[in-house]
Amino acid sequence: MILFNTTAINQFTIIPRQYVTSAYMTIRDDSTNVTVDYTLVPRVAGVGNIEIIKDTYNVYNDTYSNLVEGHFYDLTIYSDVAKTIVIYKDRIFCTAQKAEIDADNNYFYKINKNQFTEYDGFNNDYIVI
């Protein structure tokens, strides 16, 4: 799953193993091993961060405090406050290339974007030194 840096609005849809009205989510940074907890409460009249539609959950959140561009994360959603019953697990990659991904469904993340200029020539000269 791709989420965007903290300045973007993030929404994702999941199909959990078990359906509950409220849940608890943890996002763990693979690089720093720091875990941040979030409580998911039902969304009513635009307030709340989990919306249950048929068999899916839409998870809304404007800011995830620990997302850093270029990092991978482990997402775990639990059905109980003790965090013993896992109802969903996933991997997250954080990027700031939101405009490119929104504009083109076939866009792939470019790790070296704006780092160097690509050579666009079609010269197949073979040089021996």
FIVEXVO-802838 format. One record per residue: residue number from 1; residue in three letters; x, y negated, z negated of N, C-alpha, C, O in turn. Coordinates in Angstrom, 2 decimals, padded with zeros to 5 digits. Layout:
! FIVEXVO-802838
+-----+-----+---------+---------+---------+---------+---------+---------+---------+---------+---------+---------+---------+---------+
:   i :  aa :     nxx :     nyy :     nzz :    caxx :    cayy :    cazz :     cxx :     cyy :     czz :     oxx :     oyy :     ozz :
+-----+-----+---------+---------+---------+---------+---------+---------+---------+---------+---------+---------+---------+---------+
: NUM : ALA :       X :       Y :       Z :       X :       Y :       Z :       X :       Y :       Z :       X :       Y :       Z :
...
+-----+-----+---------+---------+---------+---------+---------+---------+---------+---------+---------+---------+---------+---------+
This chain:
! FIVEXVO-802838
+-----+-----+---------+---------+---------+---------+---------+---------+---------+---------+---------+---------+---------+---------+
:   i :  aa :     nxx :     nyy :     nzz :    caxx :    cayy :    cazz :     cxx :     cyy :     czz :     oxx :     oyy :     ozz :
+-----+-----+---------+---------+---------+---------+---------+---------+---------+---------+---------+---------+---------+---------+
:   1 : MET :  000.84 :  001.15 :  000.00 :  000.00 :  000.00 :  000.00 :  000.90 : -001.23 :  000.00 :  001.94 : -001.23 : -000.65 :
:   2 : ILE :  000.50 : -002.27 :  000.72 :  001.26 : -003.51 :  000.76 :  000.48 : -004.58 :  000.00 : -000.69 : -004.82 :  000.28 :
:   3 : LEU :  001.14 : -005.20 : -000.96 :  000.59 : -006.37 : -001.64 :  001.50 : -007.54 : -001.34 :  002.68 : -007.36 : -001.01 :
:   4 : PHE :  000.95 : -008.73 : -001.46 :  001.71 : -009.93 : -001.13 :  002.20 : -010.61 : -002.40 :  001.70 : -010.34 : -003.49 :
:   5 : ASN :  003.18 : -011.49 : -002.22 :  003.78 : -012.13 : -003.39 :  002.72 : -012.88 : -004.19 :  001.57 : -012.98 : -003.77 :
:   6 : THR :  003.10 : -013.41 : -005.33 :  002.15 : -013.93 : -006.31 :  001.38 : -015.15 : -005.83 :  000.41 : -015.54 : -006.48 :
:   7 : THR :  001.76 : -015.77 : -004.72 :  001.02 : -016.94 : -004.25 : -000.18 : -016.54 : -003.39 : -001.01 : -017.40 : -003.07 :
:   8 : ALA : -000.30 : -015.29 : -003.02 : -001.37 : -014.83 : -002.15 : -002.46 : -014.12 : -002.95 : -002.21 : -013.62 : -004.04 :
:   9 : ILE : -003.66 : -014.10 : -002.39 : -004.76 : -013.37 : -003.01 : -004.65 : -011.92 : -002.57 : -004.56 : -011.63 : -001.38 :
:  10 : ASN : -004.67 : -011.02 : -003.53 : -004.54 : -009.60 : -003.25 : -005.84 : -008.88 : -003.58 : -006.42 : -009.07 : -004.65 :
:  11 : GLN : -006.30 : -008.06 : -002.64 : -007.46 : -007.21 : -002.85 : -007.17 : -005.88 : -002.19 : -006.67 : -005.84 : -001.06 :
:  12 : PHE : -007.47 : -004.79 : -002.86 : -007.29 : -003.49 : -002.25 : -008.43 : -002.57 : -002.67 : -009.08 : -002.78 : -003.69 :
:  13 : THR : -008.66 : -001.56 : -001.85 : -009.76 : -000.62 : -002.08 : -009.18 :  000.75 : -002.37 : -008.26 :  001.21 : -001.70 :
:  14 : ILE : -009.74 :  001.41 : -003.39 : -009.28 :  002.74 : -003.77 : -010.47 :  003.69 : -003.90 : -011.61 :  003.26 : -004.04 :
:  15 : ILE : -010.18 :  004.97 : -003.85 : -011.17 :  006.00 : -004.17 : -010.61 :  006.76 : -005.37 : -009.70 :  007.58 : -005.21 :
:  16 : PRO : -011.14 :  006.51 : -006.56 : -010.58 :  007.15 : -007.76 : -011.03 :  008.60 : -007.90 : -011.99 :  009.03 : -007.26 :
:  17 : ARG : -010.33 :  009.33 : -008.75 : -010.67 :  010.73 : -009.03 : -011.92 :  010.84 : -009.89 : -012.66 :  011.82 : -009.83 :
:  18 : GLN : -012.14 :  009.80 : -010.70 : -013.27 :  009.79 : -011.63 : -013.85 :  008.38 : -011.61 : -013.10 :  007.41 : -011.52 :
:  19 : TYR : -015.16 :  008.26 : -011.69 : -015.79 :  006.94 : -011.62 : -016.13 :  006.45 : -013.02 : -016.85 :  007.11 : -013.77 :
:  20 : VAL : -015.60 :  005.27 : -013.36 : -015.85 :  004.65 : -014.66 : -016.22 :  003.20 : -014.42 : -015.97 :  002.67 : -013.33 :
:  21 : THR : -016.82 :  002.55 : -015.42 : -017.23 :  001.15 : -015.24 : -016.11 :  000.18 : -015.56 : -016.13 : -000.95 : -015.06 :
:  22 : SER : -015.16 :  000.57 : -016.36 : -013.98 : -000.27 : -016.61 : -012.76 :  000.63 : -016.65 : -012.85 :  001.81 : -016.99 :
:  23 : ALA : -011.62 :  000.05 : -016.28 : -010.41 :  000.86 : -016.18 : -009.21 :  000.04 : -016.65 : -009.33 : -001.15 : -016.93 :
:  24 : TYR : -008.07 :  000.70 : -016.72 : -006.84 :  000.07 : -017.16 : -005.76 :  000.37 : -016.13 : -005.55 :  001.53 : -015.77 :
:  25 : MET : -005.08 : -000.67 : -015.66 : -004.11 : -000.52 : -014.58 : -002.73 : -000.93 : -015.07 : -002.59 : -001.91 : -015.81 :
:  26 : THR : -001.72 : -000.18 : -014.66 : -000.33 : -000.55 : -014.93 :  000.41 : -000.63 : -013.61 :  000.21 :  000.19 : -012.72 :
:  27 : ILE :  001.27 : -001.63 : -013.50 :  002.15 : -001.78 : -012.34 :  003.58 : -001.79 : -012.86 :  003.97 : -002.68 : -013.62 :
:  28 : ARG :  004.37 : -000.78 : -012.45 :  005.75 : -000.63 : -012.91 :  006.71 : -000.92 : -011.77 :  006.63 : -000.33 : -010.70 :
:  29 : ASP :  007.63 : -001.85 : -012.02 :  008.66 : -002.20 : -011.05 :  009.72 : -001.11 : -011.03 :  010.29 : -000.77 : -012.06 :
:  30 : ASP :  009.99 : -000.56 : -009.84 :  010.99 :  000.50 : -009.73 :  012.41 : -000.01 : -009.97 :  013.26 :  000.75 : -010.45 :
:  31 : SER :  012.68 : -001.27 : -009.66 :  014.03 : -001.81 : -009.81 :  014.38 : -002.13 : -011.25 :  015.49 : -001.85 : -011.70 :
:  32 : THR :  013.43 : -002.71 : -011.98 :  013.70 : -003.16 : -013.35 :  013.08 : -002.27 : -014.42 :  013.41 : -002.40 : -015.60 :
:  33 : ASN :  012.19 : -001.36 : -014.01 :  011.47 : -000.48 : -014.93 :  010.61 : -001.25 : -015.93 :  010.39 : -000.78 : -017.04 :
:  34 : VAL :  010.13 : -002.43 : -015.54 :  009.24 : -003.24 : -016.37 :  007.80 : -002.93 : -015.98 :  007.47 : -002.94 : -014.79 :
:  35 : THR :  006.96 : -002.66 : -016.96 :  005.56 : -002.33 : -016.72 :  004.68 : -003.45 : -017.23 :  004.86 : -003.95 : -018.34 :
:  36 : VAL :  003.70 : -003.84 : -016.41 :  002.73 : -004.85 : -016.80 :  001.36 : -004.21 : -016.76 :  001.01 : -003.51 : -015.80 :
:  37 : ASP :  000.56 : -004.44 : -017.83 : -000.77 : -003.85 : -017.95 : -001.84 : -004.85 : -017.55 : -001.72 : -006.05 : -017.79 :
:  38 : TYR : -002.90 : -004.33 : -016.91 : -004.06 : -005.13 : -016.53 : -005.32 : -004.37 : -016.93 : -005.38 : -003.15 : -016.81 :
:  39 : THR : -006.32 : -005.09 : -017.41 : -007.61 : -004.50 : -017.71 : -008.56 : -004.83 : -016.58 : -008.71 : -005.99 : -016.20 :
:  40 : LEU : -009.20 : -003.81 : -016.03 : -010.12 : -003.98 : -014.92 : -011.55 : -003.95 : -015.46 : -011.99 : -002.94 : -016.01 :
:  41 : VAL : -012.26 : -005.05 : -015.30 : -013.64 : -005.16 : -015.76 : -014.55 : -005.35 : -014.56 : -014.13 : -005.90 : -013.54 :
:  42 : PRO : -015.82 : -004.90 : -014.66 : -016.73 : -005.01 : -013.52 : -016.92 : -006.46 : -013.06 : -016.95 : -007.38 : -013.86 :
:  43 : ARG : -017.04 : -006.62 : -011.75 : -017.20 : -007.95 : -011.14 : -018.69 : -008.26 : -011.03 : -019.44 : -007.55 : -010.36 :
:  44 : VAL : -019.11 : -009.34 : -011.71 : -020.49 : -009.79 : -011.69 : -020.49 : -011.28 : -011.39 : -019.89 : -012.07 : -012.13 :
:  45 : ALA : -021.16 : -011.68 : -010.31 : -021.26 : -013.08 : -009.90 : -019.89 : -013.74 : -009.73 : -019.70 : -014.89 : -010.13 :
:  46 : GLY : -018.94 : -013.01 : -009.16 : -017.62 : -013.55 : -008.89 : -016.66 : -013.51 : -010.06 : -015.51 : -013.93 : -009.92 :
:  47 : VAL : -017.10 : -013.03 : -011.21 : -016.24 : -012.94 : -012.38 : -015.93 : -011.46 : -012.64 : -016.83 : -010.62 : -012.61 :
:  48 : GLY : -014.69 : -011.16 : -012.89 : -014.26 : -009.78 : -013.07 : -013.33 : -009.39 : -011.94 : -013.18 : -010.14 : -010.97 :
:  49 : ASN : -012.71 : -008.24 : -012.04 : -011.73 : -007.88 : -011.03 : -011.90 : -006.48 : -010.46 : -011.00 : -006.00 : -009.77 :
:  50 : ILE : -013.01 : -005.82 : -010.71 : -013.27 : -004.53 : -010.07 : -014.72 : -004.49 : -009.61 : -015.64 : -004.73 : -010.39 :
:  51 : GLU : -014.91 : -004.19 : -008.33 : -016.26 : -004.12 : -007.76 : -016.48 : -002.70 : -007.26 : -015.70 : -002.18 : -006.46 :
:  52 : ILE : -017.55 : -002.07 : -007.72 : -017.84 : -000.70 : -007.35 : -018.88 : -000.72 : -006.23 : -020.02 : -001.14 : -006.44 :
:  53 : ILE : -018.47 : -000.24 : -005.05 : -019.37 : -000.18 : -003.90 : -019.39 :  001.27 : -003.42 : -018.38 :  001.78 : -002.94 :
:  54 : LYS : -020.54 :  001.92 : -003.56 : -020.72 :  003.34 : -003.21 : -019.66 :  004.17 : -003.91 : -019.68 :  004.29 : -005.13 :
:  55 : ASP : -018.73 :  004.75 : -003.17 : -017.73 :  005.63 : -003.78 : -016.35 :  004.98 : -003.89 : -015.37 :  005.67 : -004.18 :
:  56 : THR : -016.25 :  003.69 : -003.67 : -014.94 :  003.03 : -003.70 : -014.92 :  001.92 : -004.73 : -015.96 :  001.39 : -005.13 :
:  57 : TYR : -013.71 :  001.58 : -005.15 : -013.49 :  000.44 : -006.03 : -012.74 : -000.61 : -005.22 : -011.73 : -000.31 : -004.59 :
:  58 : ASN : -013.22 : -001.83 : -005.24 : -012.47 : -002.96 : -004.69 : -011.83 : -003.67 : -005.88 : -012.54 : -004.17 : -006.76 :
:  59 : VAL : -010.53 : -003.72 : -005.90 : -009.80 : -004.34 : -007.01 : -009.34 : -005.71 : -006.56 : -008.59 : -005.84 : -005.59 :
:  60 : TYR : -009.78 : -006.74 : -007.27 : -009.44 : -008.12 : -006.96 : -008.49 : -008.64 : -008.03 : -008.61 : -008.30 : -009.20 :
:  61 : ASN : -007.55 : -009.47 : -007.60 : -006.69 : -010.18 : -008.55 : -005.95 : -011.25 : -007.78 : -005.36 : -010.97 : -006.74 :
:  62 : ASP : -005.97 : -012.46 : -008.29 : -005.26 : -013.56 : -007.62 : -003.77 : -013.50 : -007.89 : -002.96 : -013.79 : -007.00 :
:  63 : THR : -003.40 : -013.14 : -009.09 : -001.98 : -013.15 : -009.43 : -001.61 : -011.87 : -010.19 : -002.19 : -011.55 : -011.22 :
:  64 : TYR : -000.64 : -011.19 : -009.66 :  000.00 : -010.11 : -010.40 :  001.32 : -010.68 : -010.86 :  002.17 : -011.02 : -010.03 :
:  65 : SER :  001.51 : -010.78 : -012.15 :  002.62 : -011.55 : -012.69 :  003.99 : -010.94 : -012.42 :  004.99 : -011.66 : -012.50 :
:  66 : ASN :  004.08 : -009.66 : -012.09 :  005.40 : -009.06 : -011.96 :  005.79 : -008.72 : -010.53 :  006.79 : -008.04 : -010.33 :
:  67 : LEU :  005.04 : -009.16 : -009.52 :  005.39 : -008.83 : -008.13 :  006.52 : -009.71 : -007.62 :  006.45 : -010.94 : -007.69 :
:  68 : VAL :  007.56 : -009.07 : -007.10 :  008.71 : -009.75 : -006.52 :  008.87 : -009.25 : -005.10 :  008.77 : -008.05 : -004.85 :
:  69 : GLU :  009.12 : -010.15 : -004.17 :  009.23 : -009.76 : -002.77 :  010.37 : -008.77 : -002.57 :  011.47 : -008.94 : -003.09 :
:  70 : GLY :  010.07 : -007.72 : -001.79 :  011.07 : -006.72 : -001.46 :  011.20 : -005.61 : -002.48 :  012.05 : -004.73 : -002.32 :
:  71 : HIS :  010.37 : -005.61 : -003.53 :  010.44 : -004.57 : -004.55 :  009.34 : -003.53 : -004.33 :  008.29 : -003.83 : -003.77 :
:  72 : PHE :  009.61 : -002.32 : -004.78 :  008.62 : -001.25 : -004.79 :  008.08 : -001.08 : -006.21 :  008.79 : -001.30 : -007.19 :
:  73 : TYR :  006.81 : -000.69 : -006.29 :  006.13 : -000.56 : -007.58 :  005.34 :  000.74 : -007.62 :  004.95 :  001.28 : -006.58 :
:  74 : ASP :  005.10 :  001.23 : -008.84 :  004.21 :  002.36 : -009.07 :  002.93 :  001.81 : -009.69 :  002.96 :  001.15 : -010.72 :
:  75 : LEU :  001.80 :  002.10 : -009.05 :  000.49 :  001.66 : -009.53 : -000.22 :  002.86 : -010.12 : -000.34 :  003.90 : -009.47 :
:  76 : THR : -000.69 :  002.73 : -011.35 : -001.44 :  003.79 : -012.00 : -002.69 :  003.18 : -012.62 : -002.61 :  002.17 : -013.31 :
:  77 : ILE : -003.84 :  003.81 : -012.37 : -005.10 :  003.36 : -012.97 : -005.61 :  004.47 : -013.87 : -005.70 :  005.63 : -013.47 :
:  78 : TYR : -005.94 :  004.09 : -015.11 : -006.40 :  005.02 : -016.13 : -007.87 :  004.75 : -016.45 : -008.35 :  003.63 : -016.27 :
:  79 : SER : -008.56 :  005.77 : -016.93 : -009.96 :  005.58 : -017.32 : -010.11 :  005.27 : -018.80 : -011.19 :  004.87 : -019.23 :
:  80 : ASP : -009.07 :  005.45 : -019.59 : -009.15 :  005.21 : -021.02 : -008.06 :  004.26 : -021.48 : -007.01 :  004.14 : -020.85 :
:  81 : VAL : -008.31 :  003.58 : -022.59 : -007.37 :  002.59 : -023.11 : -006.08 :  003.23 : -023.61 : -005.04 :  002.57 : -023.65 :
:  82 : ALA : -006.12 :  004.49 : -023.99 : -004.92 :  005.19 : -024.46 : -004.01 :  005.58 : -023.30 : -002.88 :  006.02 : -023.52 :
:  83 : LYS : -004.49 :  005.44 : -022.06 : -003.74 :  005.72 : -020.83 : -003.30 :  007.19 : -020.77 : -002.13 :  007.49 : -020.56 :
:  84 : THR : -004.27 :  008.07 : -020.97 : -003.99 :  009.50 : -020.88 : -004.66 :  010.15 : -019.67 : -004.18 :  011.17 : -019.18 :
:  85 : ILE : -005.77 :  009.58 : -019.19 : -006.51 :  010.17 : -018.07 : -006.27 :  009.31 : -016.82 : -006.81 :  008.20 : -016.72 :
:  86 : VAL : -005.48 :  009.82 : -015.89 : -005.15 :  009.10 : -014.67 : -006.25 :  009.33 : -013.64 : -006.60 :  010.48 : -013.36 :
:  87 : ILE : -006.79 :  008.24 : -013.06 : -007.81 :  008.38 : -012.03 : -007.32 :  007.92 : -010.66 : -007.99 :  008.15 : -009.65 :
:  88 : TYR : -006.15 :  007.29 : -010.62 : -005.60 :  006.87 : -009.32 : -004.12 :  006.54 : -009.47 : -003.71 :  005.94 : -010.47 :
:  89 : LYS : -003.31 :  006.94 : -008.47 : -001.88 :  006.60 : -008.42 : -001.53 :  006.19 : -007.00 : -002.09 :  006.72 : -006.03 :
:  90 : ASP : -000.61 :  005.25 : -006.87 : -000.18 :  004.80 : -005.55 :  001.16 :  004.10 : -005.67 :  001.64 :  003.81 : -006.77 :
:  91 : ARG :  001.78 :  003.83 : -004.51 :  003.03 :  003.05 : -004.42 :  002.68 :  001.71 : -003.81 :  001.81 :  001.62 : -002.95 :
:  92 : ILE :  003.37 :  000.66 : -004.25 :  003.16 : -000.70 : -003.75 :  004.48 : -001.22 : -003.22 :  005.54 : -000.97 : -003.79 :
:  93 : PHE :  004.40 : -001.95 : -002.11 :  005.54 : -002.72 : -001.63 :  005.09 : -004.16 : -001.55 :  004.03 : -004.45 : -000.99 :
:  94 : CYS :  005.89 : -005.07 : -002.10 :  005.55 : -006.50 : -002.12 :  006.29 : -007.22 : -001.01 :  007.50 : -007.04 : -000.84 :
:  95 : THR :  005.57 : -008.05 : -000.25 :  006.16 : -008.81 :  000.84 :  005.54 : -010.20 :  000.90 :  004.47 : -010.44 :  000.34 :
:  96 : ALA :  006.22 : -011.11 :  001.58 :  005.69 : -012.46 :  001.80 :  005.29 : -012.65 :  003.25 :  004.96 : -013.77 :  003.65 :
:  97 : GLN :  005.29 : -011.60 :  004.06 :  004.97 : -011.70 :  005.48 :  003.47 : -011.50 :  005.72 :  003.07 : -010.73 :  006.60 :
:  98 : LYS :  002.65 : -012.21 :  004.95 :  001.20 : -012.08 :  005.03 :  000.64 : -012.56 :  006.36 : -000.22 : -011.88 :  006.93 :
:  99 : ALA :  001.09 : -013.69 :  006.87 :  000.54 : -014.23 :  008.11 :  000.76 : -013.29 :  009.28 : -000.14 : -013.11 :  010.10 :
: 100 : GLU :  001.92 : -012.69 :  009.37 :  002.23 : -011.78 :  010.46 :  001.38 : -010.51 :  010.38 :  000.91 : -010.01 :  011.41 :
: 101 : ILE :  001.19 : -009.98 :  009.18 :  000.41 : -008.77 :  009.01 : -001.06 : -009.03 :  009.29 : -001.73 : -008.20 :  009.90 :
: 102 : ASP : -001.59 : -010.20 :  008.86 : -002.98 : -010.54 :  009.13 : -003.23 : -010.76 :  010.62 : -004.31 : -010.43 :  011.12 :
: 103 : ALA : -002.25 : -011.31 :  011.33 : -002.43 : -011.63 :  012.74 : -002.35 : -010.41 :  013.65 : -002.98 : -010.39 :  014.71 :
: 104 : ASP : -001.60 : -009.39 :  013.26 : -001.38 : -008.25 :  014.13 : -001.46 : -006.96 :  013.32 : -000.65 : -006.74 :  012.42 :
: 105 : ASN : -002.43 : -006.11 :  013.63 : -002.58 : -004.85 :  012.90 : -001.42 : -003.90 :  013.12 : -001.18 : -003.03 :  012.29 :
: 106 : ASN : -000.70 : -004.05 :  014.22 :  000.43 : -003.18 :  014.52 :  001.76 : -003.76 :  014.07 :  002.82 : -003.24 :  014.42 :
: 107 : TYR :  001.72 : -004.83 :  013.29 :  002.94 : -005.48 :  012.82 :  003.63 : -004.60 :  011.78 :  002.98 : -004.06 :  010.89 :
: 108 : PHE :  004.93 : -004.45 :  011.92 :  005.72 : -003.71 :  010.95 :  006.56 : -004.68 :  010.14 :  007.06 : -005.67 :  010.67 :
: 109 : TYR :  006.73 : -004.40 :  008.87 :  007.56 : -005.23 :  008.00 :  008.98 : -005.26 :  008.54 :  009.54 : -004.23 :  008.90 :
: 110 : LYS :  009.56 : -006.47 :  008.60 :  010.92 : -006.63 :  009.10 :  011.82 : -007.02 :  007.93 :  011.71 : -008.12 :  007.39 :
: 111 : ILE :  012.69 : -006.11 :  007.57 :  013.54 : -006.34 :  006.40 :  014.53 : -007.48 :  006.61 :  014.89 : -008.16 :  005.65 :
: 112 : ASN :  014.98 : -007.71 :  007.85 :  015.95 : -008.76 :  008.14 :  015.33 : -009.97 :  008.82 :  016.01 : -010.66 :  009.57 :
: 113 : LYS :  014.05 : -010.23 :  008.56 :  013.38 : -011.35 :  009.21 :  014.08 : -012.66 :  008.87 :  014.33 : -012.95 :  007.70 :
: 114 : ASN :  014.40 : -013.46 :  009.89 :  015.06 : -014.77 :  009.77 :  016.47 : -014.68 :  009.20 :  017.01 : -015.69 :  008.75 :
: 115 : GLN :  017.07 : -013.50 :  009.19 :  018.42 : -013.34 :  008.69 :  019.46 : -013.49 :  009.79 :  020.58 : -013.94 :  009.53 :
: 116 : PHE :  019.12 : -013.11 :  011.01 :  020.04 : -013.22 :  012.12 :  019.23 : -013.33 :  013.41 :  018.03 : -013.04 :  013.43 :
: 117 : THR :  019.88 : -013.74 :  014.48 :  019.19 : -013.80 :  015.77 :  019.50 : -012.54 :  016.55 :  020.65 : -012.09 :  016.61 :
: 118 : GLU :  018.48 : -011.98 :  017.15 :  018.64 : -010.77 :  017.93 :  019.13 : -011.09 :  019.33 :  018.72 : -012.10 :  019.91 :
: 119 : TYR :  019.98 : -010.25 :  019.86 :  020.46 : -010.40 :  021.23 :  019.41 : -009.81 :  022.15 :  019.04 : -008.65 :  022.02 :
: 120 : ASP :  018.93 : -010.61 :  023.08 :  017.84 : -010.20 :  023.95 :  018.32 : -009.96 :  025.38 :  017.52 : -010.00 :  026.31 :
: 121 : GLY :  019.58 : -009.73 :  025.55 :  020.12 : -009.48 :  026.88 :  020.02 : -008.03 :  027.27 :  019.91 : -007.15 :  026.42 :
: 122 : PHE :  020.04 : -007.79 :  028.55 :  019.93 : -006.42 :  029.03 :  021.18 : -006.04 :  029.81 :  021.09 : -005.37 :  030.84 :
: 123 : ASN :  022.35 : -006.47 :  029.33 :  023.60 : -006.21 :  029.97 :  024.16 : -004.92 :  029.40 :  024.39 : -004.82 :  028.19 :
: 124 : ASN :  024.37 : -003.93 :  030.25 :  024.88 : -002.65 :  029.81 :  026.37 : -002.51 :  030.08 :  026.84 : -001.41 :  030.37 :
: 125 : ASP :  027.12 : -003.59 :  029.98 :  028.57 : -003.53 :  030.20 :  029.22 : -002.67 :  029.14 :  028.89 : -002.75 :  027.96 :
: 126 : TYR :  030.14 : -001.86 :  029.57 :  030.90 : -001.00 :  028.67 :  032.30 : -001.55 :  028.57 :  033.02 : -001.62 :  029.57 :
: 127 : ILE :  032.71 : -001.94 :  027.37 :  034.02 : -002.59 :  027.18 :  034.95 : -001.61 :  026.47 :  034.60 : -001.07 :  025.42 :
: 128 : VAL :  036.13 : -001.40 :  027.03 :  037.13 : -000.53 :  026.43 :  038.32 : -001.39 :  026.05 :  038.83 : -002.17 :  026.86 :
: 129 : ILE :  038.76 : -001.25 :  024.82 :  039.89 : -002.04 :  024.36 :  041.08 : -001.14 :  024.10 :  042.14 : -001.63 :  023.70 :
+-----+-----+---------+---------+---------+---------+---------+---------+---------+---------+---------+---------+---------+---------+
